[in-house]
Amino acid sequence: MDSEQIRVITLTTDFGCRDPFAGEMKGVVLSINPRAVLVDFTHEVPPQDVSEGAFIIGSSYKYFPKGTIHVVVVDPGVGSGRRPVIIEADGHYFVGPDNGVFSYVLSYAKTMKAVHITNSEYMLSKDSPTFQGRDLFAPVAGWLSKGTRLEEFGRFIHDPVRFEVPLPETSGDNILGEVIYIDSFGNAITNIRKSDLTGAGGQFSVTIKDTAIYPLKFYAQASDSALSCLVNSSGHLELFVNRGSASKLFNIVKGDKVTVLK
């Protein structure tokens, strides 16, 4: 690991911005490596929502350069027996609780190494019942950014926890998927990707809650208050309302089933 290259550290948490928690984590990192470049992915993951944290980091980390360290703290099991881990996947590093929050990363990674963090030399406190983000994960990220080798933090493991990432299913000309994320605009992101629509040539229909809609190319093409869909910039099929919230207006929630007819 080259300490001149690995300087970018991203933070993804459910801490919100009212409390000082994210700031304290940054202070710990900078005390170890003042040259670190800290980037807030988001601190607005819904409290304790591991699956949403997993989707956010899994769909976004690729926009950072290889060698970036991604600290993810969505940790309802903090202080319990769940393992703290470092995962190296496809040239990126992920630091956080071993509770499934890296499931999307692991599902798509071509290469993976994982370490169970046990070496207290790289922690502020090994016994931190409520704030391992500050006392464990932040200092580990700081030392990792300075070039400390993975094996110095603990032993390698081969079974990091992961939940089953929901994938679309194909049945004849139908693709059966579901809503996996609602963004702050109320847009409903599905697990159906552009690659799943190969061969449709933009000619397909989408059904959710017995409502059939057809794809557009951009938001402004849609009529106000009408439910519409498009393939978004991240390559996911997205349901939206122009100048409104698809989630609120059409009562769309995570887990709702979506059918595409090609």
C-alpha positions in Angstrom: 0.0 0.0 0.0 1.4 3.4 -1.0 0.9 6.1 1.6 1.3 8.7 -1.1 -1.7 7.3 -3.0 -4.1 6.2 -0.3 -5.2 9.4 1.2 -8.9 9.7 0.3 -11.3 8.5 3.0 -15.1 8.5 2.6 -17.5 8.4 5.5 -21.0 6.9 5.3 -23.1 6.7 8.5 -26.5 7.0 10.0 -25.4 9.6 12.5 -27.1 12.6 10.9 -25.6 16.1 11.0 -27.0 17.4 14.3 -24.7 15.5 16.6 -20.8 15.8 16.7 -20.3 12.1 15.9 -19.1 12.4 12.3 -16.9 15.4 13.2 -15.2 13.4 16.0 -14.4 10.6 13.5 -12.8 13.2 11.2 -10.8 14.5 14.1 -9.4 11.1 14.9 -8.5 10.4 11.3 -6.7 13.8 10.9 -4.8 13.3 14.2 -3.3 10.2 12.7 -2.9 11.4 9.1 -3.3 15.2 8.7 -2.8 14.7 4.9 -6.0 12.6 4.6 -8.7 13.9 2.3 -12.0 13.3 4.0 -15.2 13.1 1.9 -18.7 12.8 3.4 -20.7 10.3 1.3 -23.7 10.8 3.5 -24.6 10.8 7.2 -28.3 10.5 6.4 -28.7 6.7 6.1 -32.0 5.9 8.0 -31.0 4.9 11.5 -29.8 1.3 11.7 -30.9 0.6 8.1 -28.0 -1.8 7.1 -29.6 -2.7 3.7 -29.8 1.0 2.7 -26.3 1.7 3.8 -25.2 -1.3 1.8 -26.9 -0.1 -1.4 -25.5 3.4 -1.1 -21.9 2.4 -0.7 -22.2 -0.5 -3.2 -23.6 1.7 -5.9 -21.3 4.7 -5.3 -17.8 3.7 -4.3 -16.7 3.1 -7.9 -16.8 6.8 -8.6 -13.7 7.2 -6.4 -10.2 6.3 -7.4 -8.8 2.9 -6.5 -7.0 3.0 -3.2 -9.8 5.0 -1.6 -10.8 3.9 2.0 -14.5 3.8 2.6 -15.6 3.9 6.3 -19.2 2.7 6.7 -20.8 2.9 10.1 -24.4 1.7 10.2 -24.1 -0.5 13.2 -27.2 -1.6 15.2 -24.9 -4.3 16.8 -22.3 -1.9 18.1 -20.6 -3.2 21.3 -21.8 -6.8 20.6 -19.8 -9.7 19.4 -20.0 -8.8 15.7 -16.6 -8.5 14.1 -15.0 -5.2 12.9 -13.5 -5.7 9.5 -11.4 -4.3 6.7 -12.3 -5.6 3.2 -10.2 -5.0 0.1 -12.3 -5.4 -3.0 -11.4 -4.5 -6.5 -8.7 -2.1 -5.3 -10.9 -0.2 -2.8 -10.8 -0.6 1.0 -13.9 -0.8 3.2 -13.8 -0.4 7.0 -16.8 -1.1 9.2 -18.9 -3.6 11.1 -19.2 -7.1 9.7 -23.0 -7.0 9.6 -23.9 -7.2 5.9 -23.3 -3.5 5.2 -20.8 -4.5 2.5 -23.1 -7.0 0.8 -23.5 -5.1 -2.5 -19.7 -4.6 -2.7 -19.0 -8.3 -2.1 -21.7 -9.4 -4.5 -20.1 -7.6 -7.5 -16.4 -7.7 -6.5 -14.0 -9.7 -8.7 -11.3 -9.8 -6.0 -11.7 -9.7 -2.2 -9.6 -10.0 0.9 -11.0 -9.5 4.4 -9.4 -9.0 7.8 -11.0 -9.3 11.3 -9.6 -6.2 13.1 -8.2 -7.3 16.5 -5.0 -5.4 17.0 -5.7 -2.8 19.7 -2.6 -0.9 18.8 -4.6 0.8 16.0 -7.6 1.6 18.1 -8.4 4.5 20.5 -10.3 1.9 22.6 -10.9 -1.8 22.1 -13.8 -1.7 24.6 -16.1 1.0 23.1 -19.7 0.0 23.8 -21.5 2.8 21.8 -19.1 4.6 19.4 -16.8 2.2 17.6 -17.0 4.6 14.6 -14.7 7.0 16.5 -12.8 4.6 18.7 -12.1 1.8 16.2 -13.1 2.4 12.6 -11.8 6.0 12.3 -8.3 5.2 13.7 -8.0 2.1 11.6 -8.8 4.1 8.5 -6.2 6.7 9.5 -3.5 4.1 9.9 -4.6 2.3 6.7 -4.2 5.6 4.9 -0.6 5.9 6.1 0.3 2.5 4.5 -0.2 0.1 7.4 -0.6 -3.4 5.9 -3.8 -5.3 6.2 -2.2 -8.2 8.1 -1.1 -5.8 10.8 -4.7 -5.1 11.9 -5.7 -8.8 12.5 -6.1 -12.1 10.8 -7.5 -12.8 7.4 -11.0 -14.2 7.2 -12.9 -15.8 4.3 -16.5 -15.4 5.5 -17.5 -11.8 5.8 -21.2 -11.5 6.5 -23.4 -10.7 3.6 -27.2 -10.8 3.0 -28.6 -11.9 -0.3 -28.7 -8.9 -2.6 -32.1 -8.8 -4.4 -31.6 -9.6 -8.0 -34.3 -9.4 -10.8 -35.7 -12.6 -12.2 -36.6 -13.2 -15.9 -39.7 -15.1 -16.8 -40.3 -15.2 -20.6 -40.5 -11.6 -21.8 -41.0 -10.4 -18.2 -38.4 -9.1 -15.8 -39.5 -9.2 -12.2 -37.8 -6.8 -9.9 -38.4 -4.6 -6.9 -37.8 -1.1 -5.4 -34.6 -1.1 -3.4 -34.1 2.6 -2.6 -36.1 5.8 -2.3 -34.0 8.9 -2.7 -34.7 12.3 -1.1 -36.7 13.4 -4.1 -39.1 10.5 -3.7 -37.7 8.7 -6.8 -38.0 4.9 -6.5 -34.8 3.1 -7.6 -35.3 -0.5 -8.6 -32.9 -3.5 -8.9 -33.5 -3.7 -12.6 -30.4 -2.4 -14.4 -29.7 -1.2 -17.9 -27.9 -4.5 -18.6 -31.1 -6.4 -17.8 -33.0 -4.4 -20.5 -30.5 -5.3 -23.3 -32.4 -6.1 -26.4 -35.5 -4.0 -25.5 -34.2 -1.0 -27.4 -36.1 1.3 -25.1 -39.3 -0.3 -26.1 -40.7 -1.8 -22.9 -43.5 -1.2 -20.3 -43.2 -1.1 -16.5 -46.0 -2.1 -14.1 -46.1 -1.3 -10.4 -49.3 -1.5 -8.3 -51.3 -2.3 -11.4 -50.2 1.0 -13.1 -48.4 0.6 -16.5 -45.9 3.2 -17.5 -43.4 3.6 -20.4 -39.8 4.8 -20.4 -38.7 8.3 -21.0 -35.2 9.7 -21.6 -35.2 12.6 -19.1 -37.4 14.0 -16.3 -38.8 17.0 -18.1 -40.4 14.8 -20.7 -42.9 13.6 -18.1 -46.3 15.3 -17.4 -46.5 16.8 -13.9 -48.0 14.5 -11.3 -47.8 11.5 -13.7 -45.8 8.4 -12.7 -43.0 7.8 -15.2 -39.8 5.9 -15.5 -36.3 6.0 -17.0 -32.9 4.5 -16.7 -31.0 6.8 -14.5 -27.4 7.9 -14.6 -26.4 5.0 -12.3 -27.9 2.5 -14.7 -30.9 1.6 -12.6 -34.5 1.7 -13.7 -36.1 4.5 -11.8 -39.7 5.5 -11.2 -40.4 9.2 -10.8 -42.8 12.0 -10.8 -41.7 15.2 -12.5 -41.6 18.0 -9.9 -43.1 15.6 -7.3 -42.5 12.6 -5.2 -43.3 9.2 -6.7 -43.1 7.6 -3.3 -45.6 10.0 -1.7 -48.0 10.4 -4.6 -48.2 6.7 -5.4 -47.4 5.2 -2.0 -44.3 3.4 -3.3 -42.0 1.9 -0.7 -39.0 -0.3 -0.6 -39.8 -3.9 -1.5 -42.7 -3.0 -3.9 -42.6 -5.4 -6.9 -42.0 -4.1 -10.4 -42.5 -5.9 -13.7 -40.9 -5.0 -17.0 -42.4 -6.4 -20.2 -40.0 -6.3 -23.1 
